[in-house]
């Protein structure tokens, strides 16, 4: 978590021949099963309590473009089965609907889980795993990309919308050494938050070791 998977997915879309088409994302771990199915595939009016109008799902919204399924390892086995059918057939059925709807969507997915282990332990469908696993990119943790730390820190210093009235002009090289020797369990997200905290609390236009939490 926090290694930049979503940024890579976005870049893949906007550097592809689908860049003029929709780029749609959904966090599979953020919604309970019924709501997630409705968000993905849509629903017909009256299909469940509260479904007062017909709703187009995100898979249909992304037609012609890219659908990014973040935290796909969080999906229930029931939703996994429906997602597999969608991937194999290229069509969806809205909740409460009977008419299949054809969609042309490129799927990108991300997870911080070991899906091969999840398959062995019965929590992730093997057939869905192989259907998704066409090309895999592994995002290493920040502690294994220490050459990126200085560039990332400089980027967050210049571009963060957070910070006080003081403009940071210089960073003591010892600060970078501390950053490069730290393990960063929260990865790039933790580095970004650290830089934003330093900017907010800065009393001088130079960052020194005294400013590092």
Helices and strands as residue ranges (DSSP letters): H 5-14, E 23-27, H 33-41, E 42-43, E 55-56, H 58-61, E 66-70, G 72-74, H 77-89, E 91-92, E 101-102, E 106-109, H 115-120, H 126-132, G 142-144, G 146-148, H 149-159, E 170-171, H 173-181, H 187-201, E 206-207, G 209-211
